[in-house]
Amino acid sequence: MRCVPAHYFTISKARAWRSAIEERPPYQRESAVWSIDKQQLFIDSLLNGYDVPKIYLHDLRGEVPVKVYSIVDGKQRLTTIWSFLDGELRLADDFRIEPANLPDLPPGAEPPRPGARFSDFDAAWRAAFLQTFLSVVLIRNATEEDIEALFARLNNGEPLNAAEKRNAMGGEMARLIRQVATGPFFADHLHFSNARHHHYDLAVRLLAAASSDAAPDLRASALDAFVRANRTMDADERERLVSAVDAGLAVMAGVFGPADPLLASPAYGLLYFLFLADGLPDGATGAEVRDFLAWFQRSRLAALEQPDETRDERLVEFSGLMQHGAQDARTTARRLEILRSGWVRYRAAPATPTAAT
């Protein structure tokens, strides 16, 4: 792998090559879209000639038929530029060109006005903006693992979370995590976004659970070791894991609705996956199971408000296990045990409105 500066990479070139730039390579970290204020500040910096951070592009020429580059770092900067050129973004209401920052333009060229779109610019200013140079670094002769490692290094200023670090490890398991996390169940049923790769966090938990008959150890160190140990996998093991996860998610799809509030975190997603690992319990329907899970959550919250002498200590214990961050195999098994005992009690007295006693 080698990083080299791109010569003469202007905004005009970024616009012309847009369709040939892959915006969502697998190693790209998910992040919140920039606010309007942040986008406007970036365009302000370009127009005033201020230095802006480098953009890193993977040079795919000769490797991928329809793409020339893929974005390693700088996605929000490029998408902001494209949005401004397309007229979707205006300058800020307080925008101004500092007198010392005026470019060398023909006499009479009127500077951009506050709130203006790019199409409103004087022709000379439009041309000057399009010829603005971007600091672009091209990454050549790189494998996916090289790119993932570089991406992790580039983001050291904002520490990567556990899911992002695992994604940067590369290998078969990292690719399998991405495959699971981009499936229809994640898109349709989860109540949390993939910002900072939170979907990847659930996906690795599901794969760890599918890899063993015992309750999985969900501590960060254990999941990291799981990904490293499976950087290479044989086809049979990969197929076994995919089939096990797909089967469990198919059962869950019959229980949970679109963007289901019960699936508000990776921890609950994994717990319900384990609860339904052998299919719907006791011949129940998906609707009955969801009613139970909603009832269990209500009962758990109600128990926290009850006096010590009347509350269900198992539900209080469950809340503590979910909230205090313990992720070892013993804790995972205890959470599941309490949930299963709640199901037994619920089936025996489904009309109980509060504590699961």
Secondary structure, DSSP 8 states (H G I E B T S, - for coil): -EEEE-TT-BHHHHHHTGGGEES--TT--------HHHHHHHHHHHHTT-----EEEEE-TTT-SS-SEEEEE-HHHHHHHHHHHTTS----TT----GGG-----TT-----TT--GGGS-HHHHHHHHT-B--EEEEES--HHHHHHHHHHHTTTS---HHHHHHHH-SHHHHHHHHHHTSHHHHHH-SS--GGGHHHHHHHHHHHHHT-SS----SHHHHHHHHHHTSS--HHHHHHHHHHHHHHHHHHHTT--TT-TT--SHHHHHHHHHHTTTSSGGG--HHHHHHHHHHHHHHHHHHHHS-TTTS-HHHHHHHHHHHS---SHHHHHHHHHHHHHHHHHHHH-TT--S---
